[in-house]
Amino acid sequence: MTLKRPAILSFSGHDPSGGAGVQADIETFVSHHCHAVSIITALTEQDTLNVKKLFPQTPDNIINQATTLLADIPVKVIKIGLLGHPDTALAVHRILKQHPHIPVIFDPVLAAGGGTDLSGDGLISAINELLLPYTTVLTPNSEEARRLTGLTDLTECGLKLLEKGCKYVLITGSHETTPEVSNQLFHGGRSVETYSWNRLPYSYHGSGCTLAASIAALLAQGLDISDAISEAQEYTWNSLSAAYQSGKGQHNPNRFFWVDDE
């Protein structure tokens, strides 16, 4: 029996608690019947409460692993998560430059769910200059959108991120204080759609990873970008609504909720 599962490459950090990072990406890809391949950008010391320490991997190791992998496996989509260091962004940039035909979904992880800052001015500059011009869909939360642009108004943030080279920008609103969660999509120099979702009661570990990975997987399965963005939000909301708590901190998305429903 031969399974035709599109391959997706994740550049992401390792979360020992299993809720976010590369493990979240792999769970999401597999849930969408895709084949997951991965490059670890950083090891972390963390639990379900917060990130305590970051251990970035060397740029040479990242480049060598990705080069070997991409020479063998026909990757359909690249998904980027935690980078943690400007040199890591430069390494990923070199890979993207060599494979400009592969769509890129980028979740710009700048802080942990528990609040620890995982970036600095150098990394934010590297993201803006090196990675956003190669990004097909950028999925920042509202706080990340403001940090990347230096602006306050989210519509202005979205338009500015398009100017930096992103083809699509989906700014998520879970960090805002609105009764519902509003996610705003930008494309073609304008705001094109706002999606509203019922606000769920908990704080979640790996929700952003889940959303970006779902968009990547749906694109790999052949959906157009608009449909992938829409369906990925539904998948993520369902994962969060079925979330469970494994430790003392945030809840984990149940990315296989559909198995439990069967």
Buried (B, 14 or more C-beta within 10 A) or exposed (E): EEEEBBBBBBBBBBBEBBBBBBBBBBBBBBBBEBBBBBBBBBBBEBBBBBBEEBEBBEBEEBBEBBEEBBEEEEBBBBBBBBBBBBBBBBBBBBBBEEBEEBBBBBBBBBBBBBEBEBBEEEBBEBBBBBBBEBBBBBBBBBBBBBBBBEBEEBEEBBBBBBEBBBBBBBBBBBEBEEEEBBBBBBBEEEBEEEBEBEBBEEBBBBBBBBBBBBBBBBBBBEBEBEEBBBBBBEBBBBBBBBBEEBBEBBBBBBBBBEEEEE
